[in-house]
Amino acid sequence: MTKPKIIVIVGPTASGKSDLAVEFALTHKGEIISADSRQVYRGMNIGSGKIIKEEMKGVPHHMLDVADPKDRYSVSDFKRDAEIVLKDILNRNKLPIIVGGTFFYIDALVYGIEIPAVPPNEDLRKELEEKTLEELLMMLDEKDPDRGESVDRENKRRVIRALEIVSALGSVPTAIVKDSSYDVLWIGIDTDNNLHDRIEKRLYKRMDGGMVEEVQKLIESGLTYERLEELGLEYKYLSRYLKGEMTKEEMQSEIINKSWQYSRRQLTWLRGNKNINWFNVAEVEAIQGKVENFLK
C-alpha cells in the first residue's frame, strides 16, 4: 500500500523555515501545519514569531491560535488535533507541509508516538519546584538524556513535566524507531555563521513591532507573570522586564543569547535524525529539485 506523502521542514529558530514552506505550498498545492508549542496560543503573535497574514500569501495555515494561553496545551493535545488536520488535508488531495521548531511535536505527529496519559504527581511537583532550573536539568540529563536534549531548557514547567513522566515510565517516549505511516521528505534548513546576528535583528524587529505592548496586553487580559515564565524564552524575560527585575538592555541581551543557545541545541537534536536532507537556506533551487523528485 502506497503511503501518503508529506513534507516536513525543520531548522533552528530564525532559519527561514516559514517563508520556504509558503513557497513550496504555493508551488505544490500545499497547506501548512505549524508545529510550535507557543504559536498554538491566541494573542502570542510577535513574541512567538507567528507568521502574519500577508506572509501566508493565501496559503492555509493550521494549528495556529488553537488554545488560550491561560490553559496548558500539551504534546498529546497537539497530536490529537494535528492528526485530524493532517488527514483532512490528505483527503482533499492537498500536500501537507509540517513546519516548526518544536520537534517533539513533529515526531509525535509524523511517527504516531503514543504519549501515555501520565497524571499529575502533585507531591513530586512540589518537591521539584523547590529546585533550581539548573538542578532539574542535571536530573533530566541523567535520567533521560534524549529528552534532556530536546526539551525547552528555558522552560521550568516543561522540564518538571518531563521528570514527572520519567518518574512514572522510566523515559519520555521518543521516535527512536524512525518509521512512519507516511512517506516523509525531511528538509533541514541549516544556517550560515550569522545565526546570532539573525536572531539579534529579528528581536529588534519584534521590539519595534510592539512585542512589549503585546505582553502587556496579555497581562491585562489575565495572564499571570508566573504563566509567562512558564512559556519560556521571550516571554520569560519580558515578564521579568515588566516586573522591573531587569533593564530593557538586560532583557534584550538575555533573549538574544538564550535564543542562540536554544538554536544550537535544536541543531544538535536534529542531527540525530538521519532522515533529514540538509540544505543552506539560500539553496532554494536545490531544495525545490529535491521536493519535485519526491513528489513524482
C-alpha positions as CSV (number, residue, x, y, z in Angstrom):
1,M,0.0,0.0,0.0
2,T,1.4,3.4,-1.0
3,K,1.9,5.7,1.9
4,P,0.6,9.3,1.6
5,K,3.3,11.9,1.0
6,I,4.1,14.7,3.4
7,I,6.9,17.2,3.7
8,V,8.5,18.3,7.0
9,I,10.7,21.4,7.2
10,V,12.8,21.8,10.2
11,G,15.6,24.0,11.4
12,P,16.7,26.2,14.2
13,T,14.9,29.4,15.2
14,A,15.4,32.3,12.7
15,S,16.4,29.9,9.9
16,G,13.7,31.0,7.4
17,K,11.6,27.8,7.6
18,S,8.2,29.5,7.4
19,D,8.9,31.5,4.2
20,L,10.3,28.4,2.5
21,A,7.2,26.4,3.5
22,V,4.9,29.0,2.0
23,E,6.8,29.0,-1.3
24,F,6.5,25.1,-1.5
25,A,2.8,25.3,-0.7
26,L,2.2,27.8,-3.5
27,T,4.1,25.7,-6.0
28,H,2.7,22.3,-5.0
29,K,-0.9,23.0,-3.8
30,G,0.1,22.5,-0.2
31,E,-1.3,23.5,3.2
32,I,0.9,24.2,6.2
33,I,0.6,22.6,9.7
34,S,2.5,24.6,12.3
35,A,4.3,22.6,14.9
36,D,5.2,25.2,17.5
37,S,4.4,24.9,21.2
38,R,3.8,28.6,21.7
39,Q,2.2,29.6,18.4
40,V,-0.7,27.4,19.3
41,Y,-1.7,30.1,21.7
42,R,-4.0,33.0,20.9
43,G,-2.6,36.5,21.4
44,M,1.0,35.3,21.4
45,N,2.0,36.6,17.9
46,I,5.0,38.8,17.9
47,G,6.8,37.1,20.8
48,S,6.4,33.6,19.3
49,G,7.4,34.7,15.8
50,K,4.0,33.7,14.4
51,I,3.6,34.2,10.7
52,I,1.3,37.1,9.7
53,K,-1.5,37.1,7.2
54,E,0.5,38.9,4.5
55,E,3.3,36.4,4.8
56,M,1.0,33.5,4.3
57,K,0.2,34.6,0.7
58,G,-3.1,32.9,0.8
59,V,-1.8,29.5,1.9
60,P,-3.9,27.9,4.6
61,H,-2.1,27.6,7.9
62,H,-3.3,25.2,10.6
63,M,-2.6,24.7,14.3
64,L,-2.2,28.4,15.0
65,D,-4.3,30.2,17.7
66,V,-6.0,27.0,18.8
67,A,-5.6,27.4,22.6
68,D,-6.0,30.0,25.3
69,P,-2.6,30.9,26.8
70,K,-4.1,30.6,30.3
71,D,-4.5,26.9,29.6
72,R,-1.8,24.3,29.1
73,Y,-1.7,22.7,25.6
74,S,0.3,19.5,25.7
75,V,2.0,17.4,23.0
76,S,-0.9,14.9,23.4
77,D,-3.3,17.7,22.6
78,F,-1.3,18.7,19.6
79,K,-1.0,15.2,18.3
80,R,-4.8,14.6,18.6
81,D,-5.7,17.9,16.9
82,A,-3.0,17.9,14.2
83,E,-3.8,14.3,13.1
84,I,-7.3,15.4,12.3
85,V,-6.0,18.3,10.3
86,L,-3.4,16.2,8.5
87,K,-6.0,13.6,7.4
88,D,-8.3,16.3,6.2
89,I,-5.6,17.9,4.0
90,L,-4.8,14.5,2.5
91,N,-8.5,13.7,1.9
92,R,-8.7,16.9,-0.1
93,N,-5.7,15.8,-2.2
94,K,-3.6,18.6,-0.9
95,L,0.1,18.3,0.2
96,P,0.6,18.6,4.0
97,I,3.7,20.6,4.9
98,I,4.7,20.4,8.5
99,V,6.9,23.2,9.7
100,G,8.0,24.4,13.1
101,G,10.6,24.4,15.8
102,T,9.0,22.0,18.4
103,F,10.5,18.8,17.2
104,F,8.9,16.7,19.9
105,Y,5.5,17.8,18.4
106,I,6.7,16.8,14.9
107,D,7.9,13.4,15.9
108,A,4.7,12.7,17.8
109,L,2.7,13.5,14.7
110,V,4.9,12.0,12.0
111,Y,5.8,8.8,13.8
112,G,2.5,8.4,15.6
113,I,4.2,8.2,19.0
114,E,1.7,7.4,21.7
115,I,2.0,9.8,24.6
116,P,0.8,8.0,27.8
117,A,-1.6,9.9,29.9
118,V,0.6,10.3,33.0
119,P,-1.5,12.0,35.7
120,P,0.0,15.0,37.6
121,N,2.0,14.0,40.6
122,E,1.4,16.9,43.0
123,D,3.8,15.7,45.7
124,L,6.6,15.3,43.1
125,R,5.9,18.6,41.5
126,K,6.1,20.4,44.9
127,E,9.4,18.7,45.5
128,L,10.8,19.6,42.1
129,E,9.5,23.2,42.3
130,E,11.9,23.8,45.1
131,K,14.9,23.0,42.9
132,T,16.6,25.4,40.5
133,L,16.2,25.0,36.8
134,E,19.9,24.0,36.6
135,E,19.4,21.2,39.2
136,L,16.3,20.0,37.3
137,L,18.2,19.9,34.0
138,M,21.0,17.9,35.6
139,M,18.4,15.4,36.9
140,L,16.7,15.1,33.5
141,D,20.0,14.7,31.6
142,E,21.0,11.9,33.9
143,K,17.6,10.1,33.9
144,D,16.7,10.6,30.2
145,P,19.4,12.2,28.1
146,D,17.3,12.1,24.9
147,R,14.5,14.2,26.4
148,G,17.1,16.4,28.1
149,E,18.5,17.2,24.7
150,S,15.1,18.1,23.1
151,V,13.2,19.8,25.9
152,D,12.9,23.6,26.1
153,R,15.6,24.1,28.7
154,E,14.5,27.6,29.5
155,N,11.0,26.3,30.5
156,K,11.0,25.0,34.0
157,R,7.4,23.7,33.7
158,R,8.3,21.5,30.7
159,V,11.4,20.2,32.5
160,I,9.4,19.3,35.6
161,R,6.7,17.6,33.4
162,A,9.5,15.6,31.7
163,L,10.8,14.4,35.0
164,E,7.2,13.6,36.1
165,I,6.9,11.3,33.1
166,V,10.3,9.8,33.6
167,S,9.3,9.0,37.2
168,A,6.2,7.2,36.0
169,L,7.5,5.5,32.9
170,G,11.3,5.4,33.0
171,S,11.7,7.7,30.0
172,V,9.7,10.2,27.8
173,P,8.5,8.4,24.6
174,T,10.7,9.4,21.6
175,A,10.9,8.4,17.9
176,I,13.9,6.1,18.3
177,V,12.5,3.8,15.6
178,K,12.3,6.0,12.6
179,D,9.2,4.5,10.9
180,S,6.0,6.3,9.9
181,S,2.6,5.7,8.3
182,Y,3.6,8.4,5.8
183,D,6.1,8.8,3.1
184,V,8.0,11.7,4.6
185,L,10.5,14.1,2.9
186,W,12.5,15.7,5.7
187,I,14.1,19.1,4.7
188,G,16.5,20.6,7.2
189,I,17.5,24.3,6.9
190,D,21.0,24.9,8.1
191,T,22.0,28.4,8.7
192,D,25.2,30.3,8.0
193,N,27.6,31.5,10.6
194,N,25.5,34.6,11.1
195,L,22.8,32.9,13.1
196,H,23.5,35.1,16.2
197,D,23.1,38.2,14.1
198,R,19.9,36.9,12.5
199,I,18.4,36.3,15.9
200,E,19.5,39.8,17.1
201,K,18.0,41.5,14.1
202,R,14.8,39.6,14.5
203,L,14.5,40.5,18.1
204,Y,14.9,44.3,17.4
205,K,12.3,44.0,14.6
206,R,9.9,42.4,17.1
207,M,10.6,45.0,19.7
208,D,9.8,47.7,17.1
209,G,6.7,45.8,16.1
210,G,5.2,46.0,19.6
211,M,6.3,42.9,21.4
212,V,6.4,44.5,24.8
213,E,2.9,46.0,24.3
214,E,1.6,42.6,23.2
215,V,2.8,41.1,26.5
216,Q,1.3,43.9,28.5
217,K,-2.0,43.2,26.8
218,L,-1.7,39.6,27.7
219,I,-1.2,40.6,31.3
220,E,-4.2,42.9,31.2
221,S,-6.3,40.0,29.9
222,G,-5.5,38.0,33.0
223,L,-2.3,36.1,32.1
224,T,-0.1,35.8,35.1
225,Y,3.6,36.6,35.4
226,E,4.1,33.0,36.5
227,R,2.4,31.7,33.4
228,L,4.6,34.0,31.2
229,E,7.7,32.5,33.0
230,E,6.4,29.0,32.1
231,L,6.1,30.0,28.4
232,G,9.9,30.4,28.2
233,L,12.4,32.4,26.2
234,E,11.0,35.8,25.1
235,Y,8.0,35.7,27.5
236,K,10.1,34.7,30.4
237,Y,12.4,37.7,30.1
238,L,9.7,40.2,29.0
239,S,7.9,39.2,32.2
240,R,10.9,40.0,34.3
241,Y,11.4,43.3,32.5
242,L,7.8,44.3,33.0
243,K,8.1,43.5,36.7
244,G,11.2,45.8,36.9
245,E,13.6,42.9,37.7
246,M,15.9,43.8,34.7
247,T,16.5,46.6,32.4
248,K,15.5,46.7,28.7
249,E,19.0,46.2,27.6
250,E,19.5,43.2,30.0
251,M,16.2,41.7,28.8
252,Q,17.2,42.0,25.1
253,S,20.6,40.6,25.8
254,E,19.2,37.6,27.6
255,I,16.6,36.8,24.9
256,I,19.3,37.0,22.1
257,N,21.8,34.8,24.0
258,K,19.3,32.3,25.2
259,S,17.7,32.1,21.7
260,W,21.1,31.4,20.2
261,Q,21.9,28.7,22.7
262,Y,18.5,27.2,22.1
263,S,19.0,27.2,18.4
264,R,22.3,25.3,18.8
265,R,20.6,22.7,20.9
266,Q,17.9,22.4,18.2
267,L,20.6,21.6,15.6
268,T,22.2,19.0,17.9
269,W,18.8,17.3,18.4
270,L,18.0,17.4,14.6
271,R,21.4,15.9,13.7
272,G,20.2,12.7,15.4
273,N,17.5,12.3,12.7
274,K,19.4,10.7,9.8
275,N,16.3,11.1,7.5
276,I,16.8,14.8,7.2
277,N,18.2,16.2,4.0
278,W,20.2,19.3,4.9
279,F,20.4,22.5,2.8
280,N,21.6,26.0,3.4
281,V,18.7,28.5,3.4
282,A,20.0,30.0,0.2
283,E,19.9,26.7,-1.8
284,V,16.3,27.2,-2.9
285,E,16.7,25.6,-6.3
286,A,18.4,22.5,-4.9
287,I,15.6,22.2,-2.3
288,Q,12.9,22.7,-4.9
289,G,14.5,19.9,-7.1
290,K,14.5,17.5,-4.1
291,V,10.9,18.2,-3.5
292,E,9.9,17.8,-7.1
293,N,11.7,14.4,-7.3
294,F,10.0,13.3,-4.1
295,L,6.5,14.2,-5.4
296,K,6.9,12.5,-8.8
